[in-house]
Amino acid sequence: MTNETNPQWSRHLQGIADELLHLAVACDVRLRDPGVVERVLKGDETVCGRRNEIGFQKLRKLLMATFDSLGKAIDRIGPEETREITAAITAELAGRRDRPQSKS
């Protein structure tokens, strides 16, 4: 997934999204469930389905950095372009999540 007018921001935000996904899986955290992001930001490890202190701390720090990166993207490329990039990333991640897992 790349945005043709701002590929650097697309790559940056996609990288963040990929790492959030990996950390969420490692901690068994459902980030899209209501209130979960706020609980992670507050340091509430009870949202984890699997105990992983280091992974949870990385997830929390990355979520905080995500908001910072989104703010910078809005400042530099504008809210509309940032929204387009994040919508494309969200759709791509949803497609990955909804794809049947191959059994190897």
N, C-alpha and C positions, 0 to 999 in steps of 0.2 A: 504494500500500500504506500503510494507516494502521492503527494500533492504536487502537481506540476508547477505551480507558481511559488511554492515555498517548500521544496523537498527537504531542506535542512530541519525545519520545524516538524515536518511529518516524521522524519527519521527519529528525531529527538523524542517526540511524544509517543511514537510507536515503541521505542525502546523502553520508556517508562512503563507503558501499558503491559508490555511483555513481562517485565520484571515484577510488576504488581501481580500479574496472573500467576507467575511461578511461586511467589511468596504466599499468595492466598491459597494455592494448592498445598504448599508445604505445611501451612498452618491449619488447613481445612477451615478457611474463613470465607463466608459467602458475602463478598463486598457489595453485591447488588441488592441485598436484602435491606429493607428500611432500617435506618438507625445504626447499621453496622459500621460504616465509615466513621461516624461520630464517636462510637464506642472505641474503635481502634485508636483514633486520635487522642482520646482521653486516657489511653493506656489500659483499657479493660481487656485483659487476656481471656476472660470467660467467653468471648465470641469465638475462640478457637475450638475446633473439634478435635484437634491434636495438639498436644503440648510441644511447643517449639519456641522456647524463650528467645533465642537468637534470631530466628526467622520472624517472630512477632515484632521484635524491636526494629529489624530492618524494614519490615512492612510499614510500621508506624512512621519511621523516618522518611521512607519513600513517599508515603501519602502526603506528609507535610511538604516535601520537596515538589510533589506534583502540583499542589496549589500554587506554589511559587512559580513554577515553570509555566503554568497556564496563565497566570497574571502577566508574566513577561511576554508571552506569546500575544496576548490581547494588546498589550502596550505597543508591541513592535509590528504586528501584522494586522491587528484589528480584530474585533470580536466576531465578525462574520466569518472571516477566513479560519480563525481558531475553531469556531463552531463546526465548520465544514470538516476540518481535519479530525476533530474529536468524534464527530458523527461517523466518519468513515472508519476510524479505529474501532469504535464501539460496535459497528456492524460487522467488521471483520472478526472481532473477538467473539461476538455472539455466534457467528457462523462456525468458528472453531469449537465453541462449547457445544453447539447443537449437532455437530458431526458425530456419527457413531464411531466409537473407539475401535481400532483394529486390534484383534487378539493375536499377539505374536508369541 
